[in-house]
Every structure is written in structure tokens, then in C-alpha cells.
């Protein structure tokens, strides 16, 4: 028991040292997946469009119909980022309310396509996407990585979700 307590304290100290924040006792935990953002490094906005097209998701202007994609485990609805502020707020409220803890109630899952800009910082409070892509770009330059205009490197396309289901089965 004492070794387990020591192990947990070490793990907590390690996570705090890399600035991960733990929820307080007063905070509501998230009981279901939240929408995920499909983003790319800002200087290569074609990446999101190409991935969306490969998944059969149409990226059109604001007010357009959401595209649907089904895989072995999930149904995904793809949304244009310009149409998502209300949907994202509603999904966050559902996730924080403790309702629908049953995974069968989590369909469809929502993917927010961000081909032209990164989402507002308030919608990704636990991860700074701009900082991530700036650091990635600086690292690629420092390592002398080739810059190609029609392809992308590791990390230049990213699915981000504050709370997701098993990453083993996502987009099977």
C-alpha cells in the first residue's frame, strides 16, 4: 500500500511538472465524448480539406448540411467550424451534466472541420493548438526538415478532443 501511494505521488508530481492540470473536487467531470477538431498547421490549410475528402466529408460554407461517416464502431457527423458554436456549447453542457453515461447514447460523434483557421482558444482550454503548431514548426526548421507544399509531416494534421472514446477504435 505504501509503495502504491509513493508511485501515485511520483506520477502526480511528474504530470504537474509538465503543467498538466488536475480537476478540482468542485469541477464536474466529463461523462461523454466532446466534439473533436480536425485541424492542420495554419500554413497548410489544404490538409483538412484532403483528409475530409478522403473520409467522404464535404467541406462547404456556413449553413451547409453536415456530412456523415460510419465506420465499424461509430457514426461521425462532420461540421464546418463556422456552424458549431451552438452545437459545441450544447455538447459540453451534456458532457458536464453527467447524463448519458451509457456509451450507446454517444452517437453520433461530432468532428469539427477547421480548414482555414484554428478554433477559438476558449473551445480548446486544455490544449493550445497555436502554441503546438508554432513549436512543431520551430522544431521542423531546427531539424532541417524539408518543406513541401503539397504534402505534410507528422503532427501537421491533428484530431483534438478534450474527451474522446477509445483511440483504439476511432475511425476504424
Secondary structure, 3 states (H helix, E strand, C coil): CHHHHHHHHHHHHHHHHCCCCCCCCCCCCCCCCCCEEEEECCCCCHHHHHHHHHCCCCCCCCCCCCEEEECCCCEEEEEEHHHCHHHHHHHHHHHHHCCCCCHHHCCCEEEEECCCCCCCHHHHCCCCHHHHHHHHHHHHHHCCCCCCCCCCCCCCEEEECCCCCCCCCCCC
